[in-house]
Amino acid sequence: MPAASPFIVRKAAVLGAGVMGAQIAAHLVNSNVSALLYELPAKEGDPNGNVLKAIDNLRKLEPSPLATPARAGFIQPANYAQHLEQLRDCDLVIEAIAERYEISLDTPWRDLSQEEQDRFLNGTGGERPPVEMEAAIPDPAREAATRERLLADAEKAFARFAEAKAFWDE
């Protein structure tokens, strides 16, 4: 079996700017990976207010997840209402959304290319093995089934974002 080529991540998106998501973004920028941190748009003021607050809170944590306080400036704030299109440029998308939200977005997920969809990593709470493990053993039927599960999971995740947005907008 030929050796797999390395998967290089130059730009990543983290969906959810809570404690976990913001710290994942911090570790990405510590590793010189460009990071977009997504959160629901703020109800008032700057639409990125929620994510900017999360980035600011990173500077206050002890011990800090940031290598230096200046690293916080490398986290690019984004919100689901204005910046979803930027997901297309990411090598990796990480879901870090509280499980208590039933979230999903109306998004052109099926309009993304297969390669773009394959970059989406959906947190599943462990009910299915990571894609990398399944992909290690080539099997066209399993690959098709895995792809369909990922597509369904991604569509559900984006739909949950929209529901959470509606909840916070009330």
Secondary structure, DSSP 8 states (H G I E B T S, - for coil): ---------SEEEEE--SHHHHHHHHHHHHTT-EEEEEE---SSS-TTHHHHHHHHHHTT-SS-SSSSGGGGGGEEEEETTT-GGGGGG-SEEEE---TTS--B----GGGS-HHHHHHEE---TTSS--HHHHHTS--HHHHHHHHHHHHHHHHHHHHHHHHHHHHHH-
